[in-house]
Amino acid sequence: MSVQTLLMDFSIDPARLGDESGQKAVFSQLETVLKDYVPNLILAAEVAVDGGSLKLLTGKKGTTVSVRLFDRGLVTVNIEYYKEDSEEPLISFKNTKLLEGSVRISLECERVKLLPTIKRGYKFDVYLTSSDERLLEYDIDNVVFDEQSPFQRVQIVHSKSLGNMLVLDDLQNISEADLIYTETLMQRGKENYEGKEIVILGGGDGALLYELLKEKPKFVWMLEIDEVVMSACNKHLRPICGDVLERRKGPNYEIIVEDCMLTINKFIKEGKKVDYIFGDLTDIPISESACGELWEFMITILNSSFKILKPDGKFMTHGNGATSSESLELYEQELAKLKPAVSFSKSRAFVPSFLEDWIFYQISFSANNGA
Ligand SMILES: C[S@@+](CC[C@H](N)C(=O)[O-])C[C@H]1O[C@@H](n2cnc3c(N)ncnc32)[C@H](O)[C@@H]1O
């Protein structure tokens, strides 16, 4: 079951909507068109509102149609009806195109847009957002895992084109189609991990650990806070994590289940330094320690990480969507404040499950600061 919502809008000469009689005339033309697409349509209410008017119509099986006429020359139409999965839609995709065309011709408007049907209250949440808050619709056809952990909502959903995909608190994290994410994060082919000591902050899906182990490192510590993420990925994302989450420990790796700050602080105390640190935390990392605001927590992680990095070591992390330039700039401003000074390079890749280009950072101590 779901409620199907069709959103249409069109622009016409503002003079046609300037007063009540103009608005009535436009509405009457629109009503005639709508009656061909929504059976048994009748006008149920009319309200004058500041800057225009609102009309409410009802139709077959409780369909409602609200029409908002704005005196600035814009009309919005919202059609809503209830549909069981087995039922045919009241207005098919083909008919939405015909409806759009009929409105364009009958109302002589230059611009008309009818969005594809939005499904609300559907058993699968198919809508996620891009890094710059645009609405994205996924071809999700199953929820294979859904649990609230002590830290976040952990879901594994199946997408027809991406395979299984990890979603944490409604944000897409990684899918079976995202090897490019891991390979760009680790700069495969450009960095040499053989015989190196590595720390992964987060990385609960296991994909980065799995790929790094193929490069024969000396030792990898993966510091992941959420047991639920790991057991879900171990079961449902095997193609990207192999058996690393199942085993938890191997001759050259260990997964430590706790807030990453604890091991970082332990390493700082011991004077332990590593060759690489990977920031593979959620975009909004989980903060257990009292570090104030989120941004402060991210800065704390950065500052502390550099304390356990060898002078020629590197901090590798995912940044943000390439279109989120403000947030990328803010991050780079924070990097500029680090002491000892750091320099960085950036890489960019299209990540299939993000449906957008993503920026990755490779950060190291500046050559001239004697770190
Ligand atoms: C699944 S990974 C991969 C990140 C991902 N590619 C993305 O799009 O953000 C992120 C992991 O960071 C973990 N995490 C968040 N905050 C943490 C913290 N303070 N300490 C350890 N792990 C943390 C989350 O539990 C999650 O499993």
The ligand as an SDF file (V2000), in Angstrom:
LIG
                    3D

 27 29  0  0  0  0  0  0  0  0999 V2000
   30.0510    2.1940    7.3650 C   0  0  0  0  0  0  0  0  0  0  0  0
   31.5130    3.1320    7.5060 S   0  0  0  0  0  0  0  0  0  0  0  0
   31.7420    3.8840    5.9940 C   0  0  0  0  0  0  0  0  0  0  0  0
   31.4690    5.3540    5.7670 C   0  0  0  0  0  0  0  0  0  0  0  0
   30.7440    5.5440    4.4870 C   0  0  0  0  0  0  0  0  0  0  0  0
   31.3890    5.1470    3.3150 N   0  0  0  0  0  0  0  0  0  0  0  0
   30.0010    6.8740    4.3400 C   0  0  0  0  0  0  0  0  0  0  0  0
   29.3960    7.0670    3.3250 O   0  0  0  0  0  0  0  0  0  0  0  0
   29.9570    7.6670    5.2700 O   0  0  0  0  0  0  0  0  0  0  0  0
   31.1660    4.3250    8.7210 C   0  0  0  0  0  0  0  0  0  0  0  0
   31.2240    3.7500   10.1270 C   0  0  0  0  0  0  0  0  0  0  0  0
   31.7210    4.7190   11.0510 O   0  0  0  0  0  0  0  0  0  0  0  0
   31.3080    4.2590   12.3310 C   0  0  0  0  0  0  0  0  0  0  0  0
   31.5520    5.2860   13.3430 N   0  0  0  0  0  0  0  0  0  0  0  0
   30.9480    6.4870   13.4560 C   0  0  0  0  0  0  0  0  0  0  0  0
   31.4520    7.1570   14.5110 N   0  0  0  0  0  0  0  0  0  0  0  0
   32.3970    6.3530   15.0750 C   0  0  0  0  0  0  0  0  0  0  0  0
   33.2760    6.4980   16.1730 C   0  0  0  0  0  0  0  0  0  0  0  0
   33.2570    7.5760   16.9380 N   0  0  0  0  0  0  0  0  0  0  0  0
   34.1500    5.4860   16.4390 N   0  0  0  0  0  0  0  0  0  0  0  0
   34.1760    4.3690   15.6640 C   0  0  0  0  0  0  0  0  0  0  0  0
   33.3510    4.1810   14.6180 N   0  0  0  0  0  0  0  0  0  0  0  0
   32.4690    5.1480   14.3300 C   0  0  0  0  0  0  0  0  0  0  0  0
   29.8360    3.9240   12.1070 C   0  0  0  0  0  0  0  0  0  0  0  0
   29.3280    3.0530   13.0760 O   0  0  0  0  0  0  0  0  0  0  0  0
   29.8940    3.2980   10.6960 C   0  0  0  0  0  0  0  0  0  0  0  0
   29.8430    1.8980   10.7310 O   0  0  0  0  0  0  0  0  0  0  0  0
  1  2  1  0
  2  3  1  0
  2 10  1  0
  3  4  1  0
  4  5  1  0
  5  6  1  0
  5  7  1  0
  7  8  2  0
  7  9  1  0
 10 11  1  0
 11 12  1  0
 11 26  1  0
 12 13  1  0
 13 14  1  0
 13 24  1  0
 14 15  1  0
 14 23  1  0
 15 16  2  0
 16 17  1  0
 17 18  1  0
 17 23  2  0
 18 19  1  0
 18 20  2  0
 20 21  1  0
 21 22  2  0
 22 23  1  0
 24 25  1  0
 24 26  1  0
 26 27  1  0
M  CHG  2   2   1   9  -1
M  END
$$$$
